[in-house]
Amino acid sequence: MRKYVIMGVQGSGKGTQSTLLADDLDLAHISVGNIFRWHVKNHTKLGAQVRRLVAAGELVGDDLVEDVVKERLQQHDWNYGFIVDGFPRNRRQAEFFLESYDIDGVILLDLPDDEVRRRVLARRLCSRCGMDYNLIAHRPEAEGRCDVCGGELVTRADDTPDALARRLRDYHDKTDPVVELFRRKEYVMAIDARADKIAVQQEIRARFALPPYRPADARA
Ligand code: AMP
């Protein structure tokens, strides 16, 4: 059983790196942001509660977030472990998490704010299947269309300069102290996230003594 938390500013590659790790090692990828976006898209009651905050890049209230995480982890579909992405984002969430679950380590993706701005403003998302694109590093073959399902590519509502500035400020004010807390407990492995996605994935695996990444077509 492997239990990780992945941290890093928006655009540092948490979603991409979590997916590469989770698919290969059969971990449940638990992204609070994805859960909220799903509820917004499907017009659920929870979606209505968080829609405005998520679009503005503001943090959702701790009680609600903790309920979502608790409920998700109660599904116990994680026989081989999990990777939690986008949580905890502040000290209270970190305390709740550490009281309820034990973890093997924290993957910290390190990326300077300038690079974050460059990446996030180029980010696109498939409106149908959720696949991530980036107009700098991962362009779709046909402009504006998903390579996998042909869905329309859209900009996340919170990938605007204003929302990004707010999220960066929140990250440094509220999430940096969480990184410090985890660091003191010696959970944190800081990874330079400026390299390309496969190099970053290999570095994560080397640092956590996990088997090296093999692309899907090289697997049996
Ligand atoms: P993300 O995809 O992780 O950037 O999350 C998208 C949005 O979901 C954030 O801007 C917040 O509005 C909300 N959200 C995700 N995770 C949390 C969290 N741990 N605490 C509060 N709000 C969150």
Boltz pocket constraint, residues with backbone or C-beta under 6 A from the ligand:
constraints:
  - pocket:
      binder: B
      contacts: [[A, 10], [A, 32], [A, 33], [A, 34], [A, 36], [A, 50], [A, 53], [A, 54], [A, 55], [A, 57], [A, 58], [A, 59], [A, 60], [A, 61], [A, 65], [A, 85], [A, 86], [A, 87], [A, 88], [A, 89], [A, 93], [A, 158], [A, 167]]
      max_distance: 6.0
